[in-house]
Amino acid sequence: MFTYQNTKNALVAVVIASGLALPLVGSPVALAQSSLPPVTSPVPANAVIHEIGDQAAFDQLFSRTGALAQANATPTGSTRADHVVRLANGTYRLPAAIDYQNLSITITSNSPVTALGVDHKDAVRPRDEGAVLTIEDPRSSAFATTCTVRSPLIVQDVHIANDVRGKSVFQADSDLSLLNVNGLRSDPYRNVAIVNVANEQAAPRVVIEHSTFDGVSPLAVDKTLGSTRFEHNVVKHPAQTGRTLKFGMGAGQRAWVPTVNDHIVRDNLFIQDGNTTTIQVHRPGVTIHHNEFRLPANGRFTAVGIELGSSRSRRSTLPKIQAVVIEDNTLTGAERPVAAEGITLSYSDSFEPGGVSIARNDFGDLAIAVKTGVVWTDDAPINFVGNYTGQAVNELNPATIKDPALTVPPGAGLLAPVPQPPIQPQPPAQPQPPVPGPQVQPTPTPSASPSVNPAGQRTVIRVSGETRVETSVAASKTTFATGAETVILARSDVAADSVSATPLAHAVNAPILLTQSDTLHPASANEIRRLGAKTVYVMGGDAAVTPAVEQAVAKLGVKVIRIAGANRAATAIATAEHIAKVGKVDQVLVVDGTDWQSSLIAAPAAAQVNGVVVLTNGAVIAPETTAFLDAFTSLKVTAVGDQAIKATARAQSVIAGADPSVLSVKVASVFFPDPKMVGVATTTDFADALTGGAHIAAVNGPLLLVPAETPTVVTEWMTSKKKIETIYVYGGPTRIGSTQAEALSK
């Protein structure tokens, strides 16, 4: 199973090379065992090791004439050189800046601190082991200067101490990872974060994982287009007023950009000792998933688990809050505080309608509260689904929040998420009376026949419409006759960003619909309405599907999530990461990203085995794919197609074919030994194979590609498979002729 509970280096490789994935939607991700494994990281093979024993040596290393500056002045190639700074026990004052554009720095300790899991009962770790990083000069705190990170930095297996009022330890202007660190108490009366992300001209990726923070806020996000991931940490907050995590936006900041501005808080334990807001969300693009919040046991303090919404004075200058997901969290405490709130909501006009999902949370006896003066209308900006609370929902109209029963039972607990029914593909729809628009035309009428048709015939069902877009609608109606909560939307003229979408469609139980790049096609818009969809994934960046299309989709009353990367390979990695959040990943199928035929042949096979599709650039593996495979070495890797085989030296198995028809038969033989259903599409155009592939994957069948005349290799394979009952033909007679389709039934 592929989750993000892997070793530290694996996580960093994926996050830094491929970007962070979008907020999740769907069933909870399975947690690791109650005791998480220690975070370990092998030193890169070619890394330069610097053994440091005291502050003087540390200062010299980071000085203008030190070894790091000299190495930075003589770059070795197109990639950054790895330098590891290994510290002996002691306290070290950080430099004012780490700025080595040709280097990647790791600061670690000769005596690693003890790794903790999310179930750890005591959030305090001893300071007398390992090295301590600080910004305070022993002479006076007046000499303290925040360390500005302007080039990639990893800090692992150390303590970080900050006793300086008003200063963070790190200002992240570049990628920064804190892995298995112990953050120690800062000034008790002004809680300044260990890491501050507030440069609106930068877009750093910040990872904080498997760490403990005692009396100090780990992270504050403000003016930035960066992304953050905060996972598997234990945070014990001090008794004074403050916030543990802050996600805000500065007035006048550049607009929020989906897939860049993404912040994920998952699988953490927050222990609150006082009048504290644990997580404050004043910006779009935040996911808070599967955390436990332990509120004060003495009942003396006000405590808020999560605060949503912008302040009265600033909300008109900030982007609307959207793409915020709060799911499967638990709030506990021996005694409830006098004025405790699970979630506090501020000013409904600071939210994008439908832009926030609050689902399957157990708030115990805590309230869902609204600040005084907030006016709520029937156009609910927040969707509540399946939450539990023992108190009234303050000032909220149950009809507005669409969750009047709050049905989830209490006591789910951090390591026992609320059970969700497994996603099951819906059976194909029976033929319906003619209605306007694209139709599913059975040839002949399906019958309830045994696995082997006595007459030797198979039922052939053509799934088609007047256009490729309407064919995608027909495939959607075939699979999802009664509706679907999720839809995948892709451009209709280019395959690049959608070749990896079928496993995602299978994972979230969704059809793939097509549209023009710059205009939402009316047929797809109508199908989204018919399905009653709540979420639509848009595949690719703004150049693939323009913001105008995204806005048109949003106006249908659905949540829009864009999955995109800098190129088709990066988009495939972003897709794979999202699949891991909503399900599991056991295998990786590597295909040539410049060849839609091998990609779409492999896609239903990947869905069949809980797999993902990642890409090469012809016979050269994409850098994003290399980082992904380096990060998750436990996954089985299969290369599909000649070019992918040449590019993927680490593949454990390969499947080659002389042409698309041969390759599709070989893939079907490996992944679908005895299918009951088979899909067939043309080799001449990708669109029918894309949307048909999502349909056939939903009913656990392979996709075969054929030219104008069905090759012998296809007919012989289909003849040999005695359990085949139904053959779906995707596209109209101009793609696969009627005579050719009928011959497939023999």
SEMINU-605744 format. One line per 2 residues: number of its first residue (from 1); their letters; for each residue x negated, y, z negated of C-alpha. Coordinates in steps of 0.1 Angstrom, whole numbers, plus 5000, padded with zeros to 4 digits. Layout:
REM SEMINU-605744
NUM = A = X,Y,Z  ...;
//
This chain:
REM SEMINU-605744
1 = MF = 5000,5000,5000  4987,5034,5010;
3 = TY = 4991,5061,4983  4969,5090,4973;
5 = QN = 4956,5072,4942  4923,5064,4959;
7 = TK = 4888,5073,4951  4878,5109,4949;
9 = NA = 4857,5110,4981  4886,5094,5000;
11 = LV = 4910,5121,4990  4886,5149,4997;
13 = AV = 4878,5135,5032  4914,5135,5042;
15 = VI = 4923,5169,5027  4894,5188,5039;
17 = AS = 4892,5173,5074  4929,5169,5082;
19 = GL = 4948,5195,5061  4975,5189,5036;
21 = AL = 5008,5173,5045  5042,5190,5042;
23 = PL = 5066,5188,5013  5081,5154,5010;
25 = VG = 5117,5144,5015  5129,5109,5006;
27 = SP = 5125,5082,4981  5099,5084,4952;
29 = VA = 5063,5074,4959  5052,5044,4939;
31 = LA = 5028,5054,4911  4996,5036,4902;
33 = QS = 4995,5013,4872  4998,5030,4838;
35 = SL = 4961,5033,4835  4946,5049,4866;
37 = PP = 4912,5038,4878  4882,5060,4872;
39 = VT = 4874,5084,4899  4841,5073,4914;
41 = SP = 4823,5087,4944  4792,5073,4962;
43 = VP = 4766,5099,4970  4766,5106,5007;
45 = AN = 4738,5086,5024  4719,5116,5037;
47 = AV = 4726,5139,5008  4698,5159,4992;
49 = IH = 4697,5153,4954  4687,5181,4931;
51 = EI = 4681,5169,4895  4686,5199,4871;
53 = GD = 4676,5198,4834  4682,5234,4821;
55 = QA = 4696,5268,4829  4664,5281,4843;
57 = AF = 4662,5254,4869  4699,5259,4877;
59 = DQ = 4694,5296,4883  4664,5290,4905;
61 = LF = 4682,5265,4926  4711,5290,4933;
63 = SR = 4688,5320,4937  4681,5339,4969;
65 = TG = 4648,5321,4973  4659,5287,4959;
67 = AL = 4661,5254,4977  4697,5258,4986;
69 = AQ = 4691,5292,5003  4662,5278,5022;
71 = AN = 4682,5248,5034  4711,5270,5044;
73 = AT = 4687,5292,5065  4676,5261,5085;
75 = PT = 4708,5243,5096  4702,5207,5107;
77 = GS = 4731,5204,5132  4768,5211,5139;
79 = TR = 4779,5196,5105  4772,5209,5070;
81 = AD = 4744,5192,5051  4753,5175,5019;
83 = HV = 4735,5187,4987  4742,5171,4953;
85 = VR = 4733,5191,4921  4731,5166,4893;
87 = LA = 4730,5181,4858  4716,5168,4826;
89 = NG = 4736,5173,4794  4738,5210,4785;
91 = TY = 4757,5242,4792  4752,5260,4826;
93 = RL = 4763,5295,4836  4776,5295,4872;
95 = PA = 4763,5319,4898  4784,5349,4909;
97 = AI = 4790,5332,4943  4784,5300,4961;
99 = DY = 4780,5309,4997  4761,5285,5019;
101 = QN = 4778,5284,5053  4756,5254,5065;
103 = LS = 4759,5233,5033  4784,5214,5014;
105 = IT = 4777,5214,4976  4786,5189,4950;
107 = IT = 4780,5197,4913  4781,5167,4890;
109 = SN = 4767,5153,4858  4743,5126,4848;
111 = SP = 4768,5116,4821  4803,5116,4837;
113 = VT = 4832,5125,4815  4858,5097,4808;
115 = AL = 4885,5094,4835  4921,5097,4824;
117 = GV = 4954,5085,4838  4987,5103,4838;
119 = DH = 4999,5081,4809  4972,5093,4785;
121 = KD = 4986,5103,4751  4958,5127,4741;
123 = AV = 4949,5155,4764  4918,5164,4745;
125 = RP = 4884,5150,4756  4851,5155,4736;
127 = RD = 4828,5182,4748  4796,5165,4737;
129 = EG = 4792,5143,4767  4780,5154,4801;
131 = AV = 4773,5189,4814  4794,5220,4807;
133 = LT = 4800,5247,4834  4809,5282,4822;
135 = IE = 4809,5318,4834  4800,5333,4800;
137 = DP = 4764,5344,4793  4753,5333,4758;
139 = RS = 4744,5369,4750  4778,5384,4756;
141 = SA = 4810,5378,4774  4805,5412,4791;
143 = FA = 4780,5394,4814  4807,5370,4826;
145 = TT = 4814,5370,4863  4838,5348,4881;
147 = CT = 4822,5324,4905  4835,5331,4940;
149 = VR = 4834,5300,4962  4828,5309,4999;
151 = SP = 4816,5275,5012  4829,5240,5005;
153 = LI = 4823,5229,4968  4831,5197,4949;
155 = VQ = 4829,5198,4911  4831,5164,4895;
157 = DV = 4824,5146,4862  4818,5178,4842;
159 = HI = 4834,5200,4815  4845,5235,4825;
161 = AN = 4847,5260,4797  4861,5295,4799;
163 = DV = 4863,5317,4767  4864,5349,4787;
165 = RG = 4894,5372,4785  4909,5381,4819;
167 = KS = 4885,5361,4842  4890,5328,4860;
169 = VF = 4861,5305,4864  4864,5300,4902;
171 = QA = 4878,5323,4929  4885,5299,4958;
173 = DS = 4879,5316,4991  4868,5283,5007;
175 = DL = 4876,5246,5001  4872,5236,4965;
177 = SL = 4878,5202,4947  4878,5196,4910;
179 = LN = 4877,5159,4904  4876,5142,4870;
181 = VN = 4868,5174,4851  4876,5185,4816;
183 = GL = 4889,5221,4814  4885,5235,4779;
185 = RS = 4904,5262,4761  4901,5297,4774;
187 = DP = 4910,5329,4755  4942,5320,4736;
189 = YR = 4960,5352,4741  4956,5356,4778;
191 = NV = 4958,5324,4797  4936,5329,4828;
193 = AI = 4934,5300,4853  4903,5279,4858;
195 = VN = 4909,5283,4896  4924,5314,4912;
197 = VA = 4934,5314,4948  4942,5350,4958;
199 = NE = 4924,5360,4990  4950,5367,5016;
201 = QA = 4922,5367,5043  4913,5331,5035;
203 = AP = 4930,5298,5038  4912,5274,5014;
205 = RV = 4922,5239,5006  4921,5232,4968;
207 = VI = 4923,5198,4953  4925,5191,4915;
209 = EH = 4927,5155,4906  4923,5131,4877;
211 = ST = 4914,5159,4853  4923,5171,4818;
213 = FD = 4930,5207,4808  4932,5215,4771;
215 = GV = 4946,5250,4764  4938,5265,4798;
217 = SP = 4958,5270,4830  4943,5249,4858;
219 = LA = 4955,5269,4888  4970,5302,4899;
221 = VD = 4980,5308,4936  4988,5343,4948;
223 = KT = 4978,5361,4980  4967,5333,5002;
225 = LG = 4975,5312,5032  4957,5283,5016;
227 = ST = 4970,5249,5005  4966,5230,4972;
229 = RF = 4971,5195,4958  4974,5190,4920;
231 = EH = 4977,5152,4912  4971,5128,4884;
233 = NV = 4961,5154,4858  4969,5158,4821;
235 = VK = 4976,5194,4809  4980,5205,4773;
237 = HP = 4992,5241,4771  4984,5264,4742;
239 = AQ = 5011,5278,4719  5008,5314,4732;
241 = TG = 5029,5328,4761  5017,5319,4795;
243 = RT = 5022,5296,4825  5004,5264,4833;
245 = LK = 5006,5265,4871  5016,5296,4892;
247 = FG = 5025,5297,4929  5032,5333,4939;
249 = MG = 5028,5356,4968  5015,5391,4968;
251 = AG = 5036,5420,4981  5028,5428,5017;
253 = QR = 5011,5394,5022  5012,5379,5057;
255 = AW = 5042,5357,5064  5044,5322,5051;
257 = VP = 5032,5296,5076  5045,5260,5073;
259 = TV = 5018,5233,5073  4993,5259,5061;
261 = ND = 5009,5271,5030  5016,5238,5013;
263 = HI = 5013,5231,4976  5018,5197,4961;
265 = VR = 5022,5189,4923  5026,5152,4918;
267 = DN = 5022,5125,4891  5010,5148,4863;
269 = LF = 5017,5149,4826  5023,5184,4811;
271 = IQ = 5023,5187,4773  5038,5221,4761;
273 = DG = 5030,5234,4726  5048,5267,4728;
275 = NT = 5068,5293,4746  5055,5283,4779;
277 = TT = 5066,5282,4815  5050,5251,4829;
279 = IQ = 5053,5258,4866  5063,5291,4882;
281 = VH = 5073,5291,4918  5076,5325,4936;
283 = RP = 5066,5314,4971  5077,5289,4998;
285 = GV = 5061,5255,5005  5059,5239,4971;
287 = TI = 5066,5202,4962  5069,5192,4925;
289 = HH = 5073,5154,4925  5073,5127,4898;
291 = NE = 5058,5146,4869  5065,5143,4832;
293 = FR = 5071,5175,4811  5068,5170,4773;
295 = LP = 5083,5200,4755  5075,5212,4719;
297 = AN = 5085,5187,4692  5090,5213,4664;
299 = GR = 5119,5232,4679  5105,5267,4673;
301 = FT = 5096,5278,4708  5113,5287,4740;
303 = AV = 5101,5265,4768  5108,5264,4805;
305 = GI = 5099,5234,4827  5101,5251,4861;
307 = EL = 5109,5287,4870  5121,5294,4905;
309 = GS = 5127,5328,4922  5111,5362,4926;
311 = SR = 5114,5390,4902  5140,5418,4907;
313 = SR = 5114,5444,4916  5094,5424,4941;
315 = RS = 5118,5400,4959  5126,5424,4987;
317 = TL = 5089,5425,4997  5083,5387,4996;
319 = PK = 5091,5359,5019  5123,5340,5011;
321 = IQ = 5117,5309,4990  5121,5278,5012;
323 = AV = 5106,5243,5018  5106,5238,4980;
325 = VI = 5112,5202,4968  5116,5193,4931;
327 = ED = 5123,5155,4929  5120,5126,4904;
329 = NT = 5107,5146,4874  5114,5138,4837;
331 = LT = 5115,5162,4807  5111,5147,4772;
333 = GA = 5106,5159,4736  5111,5147,4701;
335 = ER = 5133,5177,4693  5147,5201,4718;
337 = PV = 5135,5237,4714  5161,5263,4705;
339 = AA = 5161,5279,4740  5147,5252,4763;
341 = EG = 5155,5251,4800  5146,5224,4824;
343 = IT = 5148,5247,4854  5154,5285,4854;
345 = LS = 5166,5301,4886  5161,5338,4894;
347 = YS = 5180,5360,4918  5197,5340,4945;
349 = DS = 5189,5365,4972  5152,5355,4969;
351 = FE = 5160,5320,4983  5165,5309,5019;
353 = PG = 5199,5292,5020  5193,5255,5018;
355 = GV = 5156,5260,5013  5153,5243,4979;
357 = SI = 5161,5207,4971  5164,5196,4934;
359 = AR = 5170,5159,4934  5170,5129,4910;
361 = ND = 5155,5148,4880  5162,5138,4844;
363 = FG = 5164,5170,4823  5175,5151,4792;
365 = DL = 5193,5176,4770  5178,5206,4787;
367 = AI = 5198,5231,4807  5197,5242,4843;
369 = AV = 5199,5280,4837  5203,5311,4857;
371 = KT = 5189,5344,4846  5213,5372,4837;
373 = GV = 5226,5392,4866  5222,5366,4893;
375 = VW = 5251,5364,4916  5258,5331,4933;
377 = TD = 5280,5325,4963  5295,5295,4980;
379 = DA = 5265,5296,5005  5243,5278,4980;
381 = PI = 5207,5286,4984  5197,5254,4964;
383 = NF = 5208,5219,4970  5213,5198,4938;
385 = VG = 5216,5160,4943  5217,5133,4917;
387 = NY = 5202,5151,4887  5209,5144,4850;
389 = TG = 5213,5170,4822  5230,5167,4789;
391 = QA = 5239,5204,4788  5261,5226,4809;
393 = VN = 5248,5241,4840  5247,5278,4830;
395 = EL = 5266,5302,4853  5265,5278,4882;
397 = NP = 5297,5268,4900  5297,5230,4904;
399 = AT = 5312,5234,4939  5283,5257,4948;
401 = IK = 5256,5233,4936  5272,5203,4953;
403 = DP = 5262,5180,4924  5291,5183,4899;
405 = AL = 5286,5148,4884  5249,5150,4877;
407 = TV = 5250,5112,4879  5214,5100,4873;
409 = PP = 5212,5083,4839  5188,5097,4814;
411 = GA = 5155,5081,4803  5139,5075,4837;
413 = GL = 5105,5082,4823  5073,5091,4842;
415 = LA = 5064,5056,4852  5099,5044,4858;
417 = PV = 5115,5066,4885  5152,5065,4892;
419 = PQ = 5157,5035,4915  5167,5044,4950;
421 = PP = 5183,5021,4975  5158,5009,5002;
423 = IQ = 5162,5024,5036  5178,5000,5059;
425 = PQ = 5182,5003,5096  5219,5005,5107;
427 = PP = 5231,4979,5131  5238,4990,5167;
429 = AQ = 5272,5006,5172  5300,4988,5190;
431 = PQ = 5311,5004,5222  5333,5035,5216;
433 = PP = 5360,5051,5237  5346,5076,5262;
435 = VP = 5339,5110,5247  5323,5141,5263;
437 = GP = 5285,5141,5265  5260,5113,5269;
439 = QV = 5273,5078,5264  5260,5044,5255;
441 = QP = 5271,5021,5284  5270,4984,5275;
443 = TP = 5264,4960,5304  5283,4937,5297;
445 = TP = 5302,4942,5264  5282,4929,5234;
447 = SA = 5295,4897,5219  5290,4879,5186;
449 = SP = 5271,4850,5202  5246,4827,5185;
451 = SV = 5209,4834,5187  5205,4813,5219;
453 = NP = 5232,4822,5244  5247,4789,5256;
455 = AG = 5248,4802,5292  5212,4813,5290;
457 = QR = 5222,4850,5292  5212,4878,5270;
459 = TV = 5234,4909,5265  5219,4940,5282;
461 = IR = 5229,4974,5269  5218,5005,5288;
463 = VS = 5212,5035,5266  5212,5066,5288;
465 = GE = 5225,5101,5295  5224,5125,5324;
467 = TR = 5190,5139,5312  5162,5128,5289;
469 = VE = 5176,5149,5261  5210,5133,5265;
471 = TS = 5194,5099,5266  5178,5107,5232;
473 = VA = 5213,5116,5219  5226,5083,5233;
475 = AS = 5199,5064,5214  5208,5083,5182;
477 = KT = 5245,5074,5186  5236,5038,5191;
479 = TF = 5216,5035,5159  5234,5060,5137;
481 = AT = 5270,5058,5146  5281,5069,5111;
483 = GA = 5255,5096,5106  5220,5102,5093;
485 = ET = 5205,5126,5068  5173,5131,5087;
487 = VI = 5163,5138,5123  5130,5140,5141;
489 = LA = 5129,5168,5168  5103,5168,5196;
491 = RS = 5097,5187,5228  5110,5169,5259;
493 = DV = 5083,5177,5284  5050,5167,5267;
495 = AA = 5042,5137,5246  5011,5148,5227;
497 = DS = 5026,5157,5193  5053,5130,5192;
499 = VS = 5034,5098,5200  5030,5091,5163;
501 = AT = 5066,5100,5154  5082,5066,5156;
503 = PL = 5067,5052,5124  5079,5084,5107;
505 = AH = 5114,5080,5121  5114,5044,5108;
507 = AV = 5102,5055,5073  5128,5082,5069;
509 = NA = 5156,5064,5087  5160,5090,5115;
511 = PI = 5165,5092,5153  5142,5111,5175;
513 = LL = 5159,5139,5195  5144,5160,5223;
515 = TQ = 5146,5197,5231  5130,5222,5253;
517 = SD = 5099,5239,5239  5115,5273,5236;
519 = TL = 5152,5267,5233  5172,5243,5212;
521 = HP = 5191,5220,5236  5229,5222,5230;
523 = AS = 5232,5184,5232  5206,5179,5204;
525 = AN = 5222,5207,5183  5256,5190,5186;
527 = EI = 5241,5156,5176  5225,5171,5145;
529 = RR = 5259,5184,5135  5276,5150,5142;
531 = LG = 5250,5132,5122  5255,5155,5092;
533 = AK = 5217,5158,5089  5202,5176,5060;
535 = TV = 5166,5176,5071  5150,5180,5105;
537 = YV = 5113,5174,5111  5098,5194,5140;
539 = MG = 5068,5177,5156  5039,5199,5166;
541 = GD = 5029,5235,5162  5044,5267,5174;
543 = AA = 5031,5261,5209  5048,5228,5212;
545 = VT = 5082,5238,5196  5085,5275,5192;
547 = PA = 5097,5293,5160  5128,5303,5180;
549 = VE = 5138,5266,5181  5130,5262,5144;
551 = QA = 5152,5291,5136  5180,5278,5157;
553 = VA = 5178,5245,5139  5178,5262,5105;
555 = KL = 5210,5280,5114  5227,5246,5116;
557 = GV = 5224,5245,5078  5195,5220,5076;
559 = KV = 5161,5221,5060  5134,5223,5086;
561 = IR = 5099,5208,5080  5072,5212,5106;
563 = IA = 5045,5185,5110  5016,5198,5129;
565 = GA = 4978,5199,5132  4953,5218,5152;
567 = NR = 4955,5191,5179  4974,5159,5187;
569 = AA = 4950,5138,5166  4954,5161,5136;
571 = TA = 4992,5160,5140  4990,5122,5140;
573 = IA = 4971,5124,5107  4996,5148,5092;
575 = TA = 5023,5124,5102  5005,5095,5086;
577 = EH = 5001,5114,5054  5037,5122,5052;
579 = IA = 5047,5086,5059  5026,5077,5029;
581 = KV = 5046,5100,5007  5080,5086,5017;
583 = GK = 5071,5050,5019  5039,5030,5021;
585 = VD = 5012,5023,5046  4996,4989,5050;
587 = QV = 4980,4991,5085  4966,5016,5110;
589 = LV = 4970,5012,5147  4945,5033,5167;
591 = VD = 4955,5043,5202  4942,5066,5230;
593 = GT = 4959,5099,5223  4956,5109,5260;
595 = DW = 4976,5078,5271  5012,5080,5261;
597 = QS = 5019,5045,5273  4996,5026,5249;
599 = SL = 5007,5050,5221  5044,5044,5225;
601 = IA = 5039,5007,5229  5021,5006,5196;
603 = AP = 5046,5028,5177  5074,5003,5171;
605 = AA = 5047,4977,5161  5033,5001,5136;
607 = AQ = 5068,5007,5121  5073,4969,5119;
609 = VN = 5043,4964,5096  5045,4996,5075;
611 = GV = 5018,5011,5097  5008,5045,5112;
613 = VV = 4995,5055,5146  4963,5075,5148;
615 = LT = 4945,5087,5179  4913,5087,5198;
617 = NG = 4903,5112,5226  4899,5086,5253;
619 = AV = 4869,5064,5245  4857,5088,5217;
621 = IA = 4873,5086,5183  4888,5119,5171;
623 = PE = 4870,5135,5141  4903,5137,5122;
625 = TT = 4908,5099,5127  4873,5091,5116;
627 = AF = 4879,5110,5083  4911,5092,5078;
629 = LD = 4896,5058,5084  4866,5067,5062;
631 = AF = 4889,5077,5034  4912,5046,5034;
633 = TS = 4889,5017,5041  4913,4991,5026;
635 = LK = 4938,4994,5054  4938,4969,5082;
637 = VT = 4928,4986,5115  4939,4974,5149;
639 = AV = 4928,4991,5181  4954,4990,5209;
641 = GD = 4943,4996,5245  4909,4995,5262;
643 = QA = 4899,5031,5254  4909,5029,5218;
645 = IK = 4889,4996,5215  4858,5014,5229;
647 = AT = 4862,5042,5204  4870,5022,5173;
649 = AR = 4840,5003,5161  4855,4995,5128;
651 = AQ = 4887,4978,5141  4893,4944,5126;
653 = SV = 4915,4933,5155  4920,4945,5190;
655 = IA = 4947,4942,5216  4938,4949,5253;
657 = GA = 4959,4948,5285  4951,4953,5321;
659 = DP = 4982,4976,5325  5010,4989,5304;
661 = SV = 5033,4959,5310  5006,4934,5300;
663 = LS = 4996,4955,5270  5032,4958,5258;
665 = VK = 5037,4920,5261  5005,4914,5241;
667 = VA = 5015,4938,5214  5050,4922,5212;
669 = SV = 5034,4888,5209  5013,4898,5179;
671 = FF = 5038,4919,5160  5071,4904,5170;
673 = PD = 5067,4866,5174  5105,4858,5176;
675 = PK = 5125,4890,5181  5163,4891,5184;
677 = MV = 5163,4924,5201  5139,4939,5227;
679 = GV = 5137,4974,5242  5126,4981,5278;
681 = AT = 5116,5015,5293  5099,5027,5324;
683 = TT = 5061,5031,5328  5066,5063,5348;
685 = DF = 5078,5088,5321  5073,5090,5283;
687 = AD = 5107,5105,5272  5128,5073,5273;
689 = AL = 5101,5053,5257  5097,5078,5229;
691 = TG = 5134,5080,5219  5140,5043,5228;
693 = GA = 5110,5033,5207  5125,5049,5176;
695 = HI = 5158,5030,5183  5142,4996,5188;
697 = AA = 5120,5001,5158  5151,5006,5137;
699 = VN = 5164,4972,5147  5130,4955,5144;
701 = GP = 5122,4949,5180  5093,4956,5204;
703 = LL = 5092,4980,5233  5082,4967,5267;
705 = LV = 5072,4990,5296  5080,4980,5332;
707 = PA = 5075,4996,5366  5101,4996,5394;
709 = ET = 5098,4959,5397  5096,4938,5365;
711 = PT = 5062,4921,5364  5060,4883,5360;
713 = VV = 5042,4887,5327  5073,4904,5312;
715 = TE = 5098,4879,5326  5078,4849,5315;
717 = WM = 5074,4863,5280  5111,4871,5276;
719 = TS = 5120,4836,5289  5098,4820,5263;
721 = KK = 5115,4839,5234  5146,4818,5228;
723 = KI = 5160,4840,5200  5164,4871,5220;
725 = ET = 5201,4881,5220  5201,4918,5231;
727 = IY = 5180,4938,5255  5182,4976,5254;
729 = VY = 5174,4994,5286  5165,5030,5280;
731 = GG = 5172,5056,5307  5195,5057,5337;
733 = PT = 5194,5037,5370  5168,5060,5385;
735 = RI = 5144,5048,5358  5153,5011,5357;
737 = GS = 5177,5000,5384  5210,4981,5377;
739 = TQ = 5197,4950,5395  5165,4951,5376;
741 = AE = 5183,4955,5343  5207,4926,5350;
743 = AL = 5178,4904,5359  5164,4909,5324;
745 = SK = 5193,4890,5310  5184,4857,5328;
//
